Structures are given as structure tokens and as C-alpha cells.
Amino acid sequence: MDLGPDAAGLTQIEEVFTNVISVMVGLAFIVLVVMLVLAGFKYLTSGGEPKAVQQAHQTVTWALLGVVFMALAWLLLQLIHAFTGIDVTIFNAKILQ
């Protein structure tokens, strides 16, 4: 069955996955910056009120935990690569054939 010259193949699927992951990581860091700015704004506008300060502190805590989890995920992928030799950070559908 001939699908023509514009049919999507494994190379295009790999590119889509790579692009989606790149966009997701970029958006995650943008969200991190927004959350840290929001927490700073909460601190500045809290006026020393304990509940508002606690909310700002929780926002910073969760934003930084998000960074830690992202770094741990990356580290885990690098450790898998170091121990097995399989580069799991690169999507390669050709090995699935």
C-alpha cells in the first residue's frame, strides 16, 4: 500500500515526541519562574500576616520541590544511561521494529 511521499514515518514520530518533551520541559521552567515570582509577590503583600506568609512559604516550597523532582528525573535517566549504556533520553522508535 503506497501512502505517498507525505506519509508520516518513524522519523516524524520521533521528532514529534522530541518536540513535545522539549516544550513540556520549557513550560515547566516557565511555570517555576511564575510560581517563584508569585510567591515573592505574596511575601511582599502579606504585611506580616502569618497566614499569608505561610501561603507564600508553601508556594516557594512546592515550586522548589518541582525543580528537585525534575532534576531527580533527569539524574535517574542519566544513571540508567550510565549503567546500561542505553540512552533513554533520546526517543528512538527504530529499535521497536
C-alpha positions as CSV (number, residue, x, y, z in Angstrom):
1,M,0.0,0.0,0.0
2,D,1.5,3.3,-1.1
3,L,0.7,6.2,1.2
4,G,2.5,8.7,-0.9
5,P,5.5,11.0,-0.2
6,D,3.9,12.8,2.7
7,A,3.1,9.8,4.9
8,A,4.4,10.1,8.4
9,G,7.1,7.6,9.3
10,L,9.1,6.7,12.3
11,T,11.4,9.7,11.9
12,Q,8.5,12.1,12.0
13,I,7.0,10.4,15.1
14,E,10.4,10.6,16.8
15,E,10.5,14.3,16.0
16,V,7.0,14.9,17.4
17,F,7.9,13.1,20.7
18,T,11.2,15.1,20.9
19,N,9.4,18.4,20.3
20,V,6.6,17.6,22.8
21,I,9.1,16.7,25.5
22,S,11.2,19.8,24.8
23,V,8.1,22.0,25.0
24,M,7.0,20.4,28.3
25,V,10.4,20.9,29.9
26,G,10.4,24.5,28.8
27,L,6.9,25.1,30.1
28,A,7.8,23.5,33.4
29,F,10.6,26.0,33.9
30,I,8.4,28.9,32.9
31,V,5.8,27.7,35.5
32,L,8.6,27.5,38.0
33,V,9.6,31.2,37.4
34,V,6.0,32.3,37.5
35,M,5.4,30.4,40.8
36,L,8.5,31.9,42.4
37,V,7.5,35.4,41.3
38,L,4.0,34.8,42.6
39,A,5.5,33.6,46.0
40,G,7.7,36.7,46.1
41,F,4.6,38.9,45.5
42,K,2.7,37.1,48.2
43,Y,5.6,37.7,50.6
44,L,5.7,41.4,49.7
45,T,2.0,41.9,50.1
46,S,1.5,39.7,53.2
47,G,2.0,42.6,55.6
48,G,3.4,40.2,58.2
49,E,0.1,38.3,58.4
50,P,1.1,34.8,59.5
51,K,-1.4,33.0,57.2
52,A,-0.3,35.0,54.1
53,V,3.3,34.4,54.9
54,Q,2.7,30.7,55.3
55,Q,0.9,30.6,51.9
56,A,3.9,32.3,50.3
57,H,6.3,29.9,52.0
58,Q,4.2,26.9,50.8
59,T,4.3,28.3,47.2
60,V,8.1,28.6,47.3
61,T,8.4,25.1,48.8
62,W,6.2,23.5,46.1
63,A,8.0,25.4,43.3
64,L,11.4,24.3,44.6
65,L,10.1,20.7,45.1
66,G,9.1,20.7,41.4
67,V,12.6,21.7,40.4
68,V,14.0,19.0,42.6
69,F,11.7,16.3,41.1
70,M,12.6,17.4,37.6
71,A,16.3,17.3,38.4
72,L,15.9,13.8,40.0
73,A,14.1,12.6,37.0
74,W,16.9,13.8,34.7
75,L,19.5,12.3,37.1
76,L,17.7,9.0,37.1
77,L,17.7,8.9,33.2
78,Q,21.4,9.7,33.2
79,L,22.1,6.9,35.7
80,I,20.1,4.5,33.6
81,H,22.3,5.5,30.6
82,A,25.5,5.2,32.7
83,F,24.7,1.7,34.0
84,T,23.0,0.2,30.9
85,G,24.5,2.1,28.0
86,I,21.0,2.7,26.7
87,D,20.4,6.4,26.0
88,V,16.8,6.7,27.3
89,T,16.8,10.5,26.8
90,I,16.6,10.1,23.1
91,F,13.3,8.6,21.7
92,N,14.2,6.1,19.0
93,A,11.3,4.1,17.5
94,K,13.6,2.2,15.2
95,I,14.5,-0.3,17.9
96,L,10.8,-1.1,18.3
97,Q,10.6,-2.6,14.8
